[in-house]
């Protein structure tokens, strides 16, 4: 933690140093600099004064008077790109959707506490060939290379977010970025989630930080992208309630008194400052990333004025090297483990009736990638052809010892976004030529076309992935409790068509999966050898009801074979009825109600030790629609949001209260009424 604080302090100090440089520094006006403080003005008055006298009076007047604030001084041009993307993005300043501020997506099914394990109710398989550790229940909380933004801004920009919720839950977000020079940007992000939870042994603590920078040489031949990021997830596991019926017992209206299966002690009180875990998961990940490239091509220049020249460069061939170093640690521990429970759930015998249990997998991955990128159209950098090779060196550390692996990967890509910006073609693939994941591959292609402003755009997508089983399914993993580990490669094909226009957005997706791997219970694994065919249809639309009232609706239909080990609700929908508009010139307001609903389905159970959602067919999840009220507003660069969640839990059976809880999984209940208050403040320095 000290290293993080020291790094943030250094960057803020550096920002302050740049801010202290006078605007005229390094400019003309002689040795003494420009402006009104030169010696002639101090000694002889202003020669341009009509009376030839001193200008002290006007100077004092300007000094002592009040300056009218010019809002244009706070204007800023800021944009960002994601890694390997050619699209320039702008910051989203809309206020009508709470999930722009909340860490989890709207379709996430999680175990009742911010920071707890979860999965998406809208199915999406893992489409990543090659090495994978197999722990994905906390992916929604991770910083990674794919969601890293590389900014370009005309002024230093800082964004501060803070959220406070019932149950002493807190979330802090900080973003700062600046361009000390037009061709150099750096910044950092930090995020903290602290949620003690509403049930025993449910506290979570999530820390994420990211340092990032991008640079382009003055002649625009050399470029570099740099990132250091880290994630720490500390998640206490209680194994669910011992008896679901206690939720309706008025003696247990305080949910912290309900007995749970793991680490339970009713005398413990929730503490937002407690981040240690006695029973649960501690996942740590860190990444160092550096990409450098050098271009050969056609150079040009434009003289802006007598002293400024803007250098132009049109690349023809790019040499690119990428170095990545990753470390991963996945740990489950229970220092007060009940031997009888672990015998029942995991067929594991401990030495004593109450004992300690620690299970750890650790990984180190170092990657070197070299690519050649050729640009056939001199003045269209969005058309290119790339080819490259990657060497991956892996070291796994398990209970049985350590093991070294490697992969040699070939990859290529073709991209063409036409000059008229109407057509966008992308085709890419990678093949694992040799190594532990030999034979894995990915083939991806997409074609999109902008029709016109009225009809919007259409897109076709194809993706086929052949991937080795994640390492948690193999015999190497410490989390493999006696499974065979001898499984075939998974093969997944995705076919998708979508259309976006001012009327609605619609998409149709077909997933075809062979040799699907899954957990049958808390620790047994299996492979489904039949073809799984899953269909999805999604539609979203904004419906204006009047001048100020809008209805936002999203609906997804999903269907698959009932015998398949994939569990999804047939219908998932989210709707918002909002009163919106700009009032009193600067008050941007959105207020209304939101409900989320999904049809009954046999939801996944959860295995705390494995950190995996597992199939079960005995309990169907039948929840009330999730109902929330919200008020969002923005005044210039300040945004605030208030939200009352889980209004659907209102219950009159034992007097008035919010005790009719919905379920996230068997024996895991969502909390009752939650009040959230948050702010998001943008600063232009």
Secondary structure, 3 states (H helix, E strand, C coil): CHHHHHHHHHHHHHHHHHHCCCCCCCCCCCCCCCCCCCHHHHHHCCCCCCCCCCCHHHHHHHHHCCCCCCHHHHCCCEEEEECCCCCCECCCCCCCCHHHCCCCCCCEEECCCCCCCEEECCCCCCCCCCCCCCCCCCHHHCCCCCCCEEEEECCCEEEEEEEEEHHHEEEEEEEEEEEEECCEEEEEEEEEEEECCCCCCCCEEEEEEEEEEEEECCCCCEEEEEEEEEEEEEEECCCCECCHHHHHCHHHCCHHHCCECCCCCCCCCCCCCCCCCCEEEEEEEEEEEEEEEEEEEEEEEEECCCCCEEEEEEEEEEEEEEEEEEEEEEEEEEEEEEHHHHHHHHCCCCCCCEEEEEEEEEEEEEEEEEEEEECCCCCCCCEEEEEEEEEEEEEEEECCEEEEEEEEEEEEEEEEECCCCCEEEEEEEEEEEEECCCCCEEEEEEEEEEEECCCEEEEEEEEEEEECCCHHHCCCCCCCCCCCCCCCCEEEEEEEEEEECCCCEEEEEEEEEECEEEECCCCCEEEECCCEEEEEEEEEEEEECCCCEEEEEEEEEEECCCCCCCCCCCEEEEEEEEEEEEECCCEEEEEEEEEEEECCECCCEEECCCCEEECCCCCCECCCCEEEEEEEEEECCEEEEEEEECHHHEECCCCCEECCCCEEECCEECCCCEEEEEEEEEEEC
